[in-house]
Amino acid sequence: MPKIKVNNAETGETHVIKIGYGANLRKALGYTEAEVYKGVNKFLNCRGLGLCAKCIVEVEPSDNISPRTMFEDIHKVGPDQRMSCRVKVYGDISVKTAVQD
């Protein structure tokens, strides 16, 4: 089972969670106390459909997650950032959340 170290950029909180191989990152973080969204975006988002790009996170290493998707290209997500709703986890990673205004 992959292990995820989650660091919230807004609050500084750190969580470590274990998820199933190939699990969706946004859904996995939703079952924990780790916050994906910053501020009001917790309530104003597309609920994981890939339409709003408010769930942007920074993930390392990128070798342990799925490749970038068309949605991330459309929203012009930075090279070191990913939309958590489009990420599947295949190994241990470190995630920085709450980076999108």
Number of C-alpha atoms within 10 A of each C-alpha: 14 16 17 21 16 24 22 20 18 15 11 10 13 15 15 13 15 12 18 14 14 16 16 20 21 22 16 19 19 11 10 11 10 19 23 29 23 20 13 9 16 14 10 11 16 14 15 17 11 20 14 16 23 24 27 26 28 21 23 15 13 17 13 16 22 14 12 16 13 11 18 19 11 11 13 11 16 12 10 11 19 23 25 26 24 23 21 20 24 19 18 18 18 16 22 20 27 23 17 16 11
